Structures are given as structure tokens and as C-alpha cells.
Amino acid sequence: DKPARQLNWPAAAGLAAIAAALGFGAAHWTASRPVPATATEAPIVAPAPTKAAASTTEIAIPAEYLQVANIAIEAVASGGLDAEILATGTVSALPNNEAAILARASGN
């Protein structure tokens, strides 16, 4: 009877790391990427706004720019931003004194 062959754990871990790196590299290089616009395809940039146009509250961005930058558009709606912000704080009281904290909350 021959003794059982022991597994060399450092070598197995090294081979697994090499295989993972090669797999990641192959997936990274073969992934499809959006092609940026070349200089001949790039739209012409509008001139700088004048003083009269600077007072408007609208920003016009061409759809091609948004598509190249992978930016999604969503309608603006009012909401409870104060309910979505979590703020932490610390209250310290002097020894032998009392600290009172009043939390203002609305809703549920």
C-alpha cells in the first residue's frame, strides 16, 4: 500500500488565484463598451450664454451627451428630503446635571 498523497494547499490556492485573474482579465477585455464619439462625430458646442439667457432656470443638454455619459433622466418631484436624511449627534451633560433632547418627527 502506498501512502496517500497530500494536497499542497499553497499551490492549490496559487492556481485558483491565477485562474481567477485570467478569468477576470478575459471577461474585462471581451466586454462590450460604448464607443465614445470621435472628433468628427462630436456635436458642435453651443456658444456661451449671454446675460439675458443666464437668468433662465433650464439647462439644455443634448441627448447624445447623456447617452455617451450613461446618464438617466428622471422627473423632479417634491418629497420629504428631511425624512430621508439620517443625522447623528452627541449630547453631553455635565456631571450631576441632566440633558433633555427633543426630537421633532412627523409621519409614521
Residue pairs with C-beta under 8 A, 6 or more apart in sequence:
34 67
34 68
34 70
36 68
37 43
37 64
37 68
43 62
43 64
43 65
66 72
66 73
80 107
83 106
83 107
91 99
91 101
92 99
93 99
